[in-house]
Amino acid sequence: MRDDTPNIIASAAVTLPLATLALIARLIARKITKAGYGIDDALAVVGWLGSLALLTNGMIWIKDGLGKPMEVGLTDDFTFHDKNRLAWIHMWTTSFTYTFAIAFSKFAILAFYWRLFQFSDIRIPIQVLSCITVAWFLLRLFMVCLQCLPLTALWDGDQATRDAKCHIRESTFFFSTVLTHVLIDCAILILPAIEVGKLHLPKGQKIAVIALFAFGAITCLASIFVLIESFKFKSDSKEMTLQMGQHYAWSIAECNFAVIAACLPMLRPVARKILPGSFLNSDSGGQSTQISAPFSTPFSNGIRLTSASKTRSGENDGGSSTHELSNSPPDLYDIGEWPHGTQTTISSPFRKYKSAKD
């Protein structure tokens, strides 16, 4: 007899603790660097709460037979109709919590991009993707809440009643909304690739930066498996608890991976505490790393607004045309230390400074 319960429990037991640790580490990193909390941190917390709600719903559904054939656990007082009704109710509530978990994790990543790439050409694509994500979120909520009129027809009626009163078939709903958000995930993953490619970093640091952004690929992979399970879904199935088993297992993994992807780029300050002296440090022999290409905007008068590089040496040798006129922001891979409202310096190639007092 097929039983997907172990897969569901394993998916939740592995991914939710990782997502929880990633979120806690993100908040600790913000405290370590004294950068303050921002809207992207709040959105990540809401995304995690959505994953927790999805997990709670799933654990209750397991008690009601999720992952097992419908015939298991039936009694005179708990008939097939009762179990099928509970399955449809659980499926509706998981659709609701899944929507919040996925959407707010996307919002957190996009808000992070908006803060990070303040002087980049990809800010317009970020705005476009943000609008698309908001539209997806609202449309999916609308479809979840109003797919049947009245909504109770989704679980109280038989298949003939659902066909008459439900204007959106569950199979169409699952496949279309999941396909759309998979495409959004891929776009969000690709978005910073060009900007990251412009960075001139030591090999170890470049690998670290690529890994931070590339973790989103795992989320996309989980999304694809959810899409496959959505394609297999049949609303007239007599084995609702069984066919939703793998679908739920991949859904909870996807939501937790999305939370991790939203938090991972912020964790370098914590990693430095745990692994001092590793390639995660931004220095190599006390040399500062200059990162200006992705954040530089040239002007017609030859003056350039550039994010200042982080200087860790005790003294300024005075030979650079850019001096720290204000507290410089950290390098790109010091993402966890970026304050809300990036500070900049203005430098000119036509002026040479001899000392910090000039």
Order of alpha helices (4+ residues) and beta strands (2+ residues): alpha-alpha-alpha-alpha-alpha-alpha-alpha-alpha-alpha-alpha-alpha-alpha-beta-beta-beta
